[in-house]
Amino acid sequence: MQTAMKSATSSTKSPATEPVRAFASLRVSGDNLVPDELSKIVKILPTKAYAKGEHYSGGPRSPDLIGSTGVWYFSTRGVVAGNNLADHLAFLAQLLLPGSGDSGPLTRLQHLLRRKSLRVSVSCFWRGPADARKPSISRSMTDLLKLIPAEIETDFDVDERPSRHSA
């Protein structure tokens, strides 16, 4: 099973060094989710996962939480190099269709979703400078996500143009 390497991310703006930021995430949720079952199908450890009723941490400054439903979440942030959204989505697609026409992971995921009444969403995040062109999601990717079936969520944003009168 692959493990995802995490990288530290600064919250300071540095438009000259990183004008575009992009990543994608795969999220499976439902009351009957057993996170290890999903990890075995896609062969990667999640960024975060917990079953319904299980204790988990919301972060270093959050109290101990209890899952109201099960969640398995994997983010390409800090895992896939670069800020081309298509590369991040291709990484997620590779988890489901690893090559040579092997639809095994996708088929096993579809069966698990039906058997356990789980929901899937893929979130796409992209932020760029004011003059940047927002990305599009390829037809092959949207077709794959329909097969799962997965909801597609997008958060595409451009920086505001600086005011000519700002000091």
C-alpha positions as CSV (number, residue, x, y, z in Angstrom):
1,M,0.0,0.0,0.0
2,Q,1.3,3.4,-0.9
3,T,1.7,6.1,1.7
4,A,1.2,9.7,0.9
5,M,4.0,12.0,1.8
6,K,2.9,15.3,3.3
7,S,4.6,18.6,2.8
8,A,4.4,21.7,4.9
9,T,2.5,24.6,3.4
10,S,3.0,28.2,4.2
11,S,-0.1,30.4,4.6
12,T,1.7,33.5,3.4
13,K,1.0,34.8,0.0
14,S,3.9,34.7,-2.5
15,P,2.4,35.5,-5.9
16,A,5.8,35.9,-7.5
17,T,7.0,32.4,-6.5
18,E,3.7,30.5,-6.8
19,P,1.1,32.2,-8.9
20,V,-1.2,29.1,-9.2
21,R,-2.2,26.6,-6.6
22,A,-4.1,23.4,-7.3
23,F,-5.0,20.1,-5.8
24,A,-7.8,17.6,-5.8
25,S,-9.4,15.3,-3.2
26,L,-11.4,12.1,-3.1
27,R,-13.9,11.8,-0.3
28,V,-16.1,8.8,0.5
29,S,-18.6,9.1,3.3
30,G,-21.5,7.2,4.9
31,D,-22.7,5.6,8.1
32,N,-21.6,2.1,7.1
33,L,-18.1,3.1,5.9
34,V,-15.2,0.9,7.2
35,P,-12.1,3.0,6.2
36,D,-9.7,0.0,5.8
37,E,-12.0,-1.5,3.2
38,L,-11.6,1.5,1.0
39,S,-7.8,1.8,1.6
40,K,-7.5,-1.8,0.4
41,I,-9.4,-1.1,-2.8
42,V,-7.5,2.1,-3.9
43,K,-4.2,0.9,-2.3
44,I,-3.3,4.2,-0.7
45,L,-3.5,5.5,2.9
46,P,-6.0,8.3,3.3
47,T,-5.1,11.8,4.4
48,K,-7.8,11.3,7.1
49,A,-10.3,8.6,7.8
50,Y,-12.6,7.5,10.6
51,A,-15.8,5.4,11.1
52,K,-19.1,6.6,12.4
53,G,-18.8,7.0,16.2
54,E,-15.0,6.9,16.1
55,H,-12.9,9.6,17.8
56,Y,-10.7,11.7,15.5
57,S,-8.7,14.9,15.6
58,G,-9.9,17.9,13.7
59,G,-6.5,19.5,14.0
60,P,-3.9,20.6,16.6
61,R,-6.3,23.3,18.0
62,S,-9.5,21.3,17.9
63,P,-11.0,19.2,20.6
64,D,-11.4,15.5,20.3
65,L,-14.3,14.9,17.9
66,I,-16.6,11.9,17.2
67,G,-17.6,11.1,13.7
68,S,-21.3,11.6,13.0
69,T,-20.7,9.5,9.9
70,G,-17.8,7.6,8.4
71,V,-15.3,9.5,6.2
72,W,-12.4,8.4,4.1
73,Y,-10.5,11.4,2.5
74,F,-7.4,11.6,0.3
75,S,-5.9,14.9,-0.9
76,T,-3.3,15.3,-3.6
77,R,-2.0,18.4,-1.8
78,G,1.7,17.9,-1.0
79,V,1.6,14.6,-2.9
80,V,1.4,15.5,-6.5
81,A,4.1,17.9,-7.7
82,G,3.1,21.0,-9.5
83,N,0.0,23.0,-9.8
84,N,-1.6,21.6,-12.9
85,L,-5.1,20.5,-11.8
86,A,-5.2,17.9,-14.6
87,D,-2.1,16.2,-13.0
88,H,-3.8,16.0,-9.6
89,L,-7.0,14.5,-11.1
90,A,-4.9,12.1,-13.2
91,F,-3.4,10.8,-9.9
92,L,-6.9,10.1,-8.5
93,A,-7.9,8.4,-11.7
94,Q,-4.8,6.2,-11.5
95,L,-6.0,4.9,-8.1
96,L,-9.2,3.7,-9.7
97,L,-7.8,2.6,-13.2
98,P,-4.2,1.6,-12.6
99,G,-3.5,0.7,-16.2
100,S,-3.6,-2.1,-18.7
101,G,-7.4,-1.8,-18.8
102,D,-7.6,-3.0,-15.2
103,S,-11.0,-1.8,-13.9
104,G,-10.6,-3.9,-10.8
105,P,-10.4,-1.0,-8.2
106,L,-13.2,0.9,-9.9
107,T,-15.5,-2.1,-10.0
108,R,-14.7,-3.0,-6.4
109,L,-15.4,0.6,-5.3
110,Q,-18.7,0.6,-7.2
111,H,-19.8,-2.6,-5.4
112,L,-18.7,-1.2,-2.0
113,L,-20.6,2.0,-2.6
114,R,-23.8,0.1,-3.4
115,R,-23.5,-2.5,-0.7
116,K,-22.8,0.1,2.1
117,S,-24.8,3.1,0.7
118,L,-21.8,5.3,0.5
119,R,-21.4,8.7,-1.2
120,V,-18.4,9.9,-3.2
121,S,-17.2,13.4,-4.1
122,V,-14.2,14.7,-5.8
123,S,-13.2,18.3,-5.0
124,C,-11.0,20.3,-7.3
125,F,-9.3,23.4,-5.9
126,W,-7.5,26.0,-8.1
127,R,-6.4,29.5,-7.3
128,G,-4.5,31.8,-9.7
129,P,-3.6,35.4,-10.4
130,A,-6.2,37.8,-11.7
131,D,-5.2,37.3,-15.4
132,A,-5.0,33.5,-15.2
133,R,-7.4,31.3,-17.1
134,K,-9.4,28.9,-14.9
135,P,-8.8,25.2,-15.6
136,S,-11.4,22.9,-17.1
137,I,-12.0,19.2,-16.2
138,S,-11.5,16.9,-19.1
139,R,-14.4,14.9,-20.5
140,S,-12.6,11.6,-19.8
141,M,-12.3,12.6,-16.1
142,T,-16.0,13.6,-15.9
143,D,-16.9,10.4,-17.6
144,L,-14.9,8.4,-15.0
145,L,-16.5,10.3,-12.1
146,K,-19.9,9.5,-13.5
147,L,-19.1,5.8,-13.5
148,I,-18.2,5.8,-9.8
149,P,-20.7,7.8,-9.4
150,A,-19.1,10.8,-7.8
151,E,-20.2,14.3,-7.3
152,I,-17.7,16.9,-8.7
153,E,-17.1,20.0,-6.6
154,T,-15.0,22.9,-7.9
155,D,-13.5,25.8,-6.1
156,F,-11.8,27.9,-8.8
157,D,-10.8,31.4,-7.8
158,V,-8.6,34.2,-9.1
159,D,-6.9,36.8,-7.1
160,E,-8.4,40.3,-7.2
161,R,-6.6,42.8,-9.4
162,P,-4.8,45.3,-7.2
163,S,-6.4,48.7,-7.1
164,R,-4.4,51.4,-9.0
165,H,-5.1,53.7,-6.0
166,S,-3.9,51.3,-3.3
167,A,-0.9,52.4,-1.3
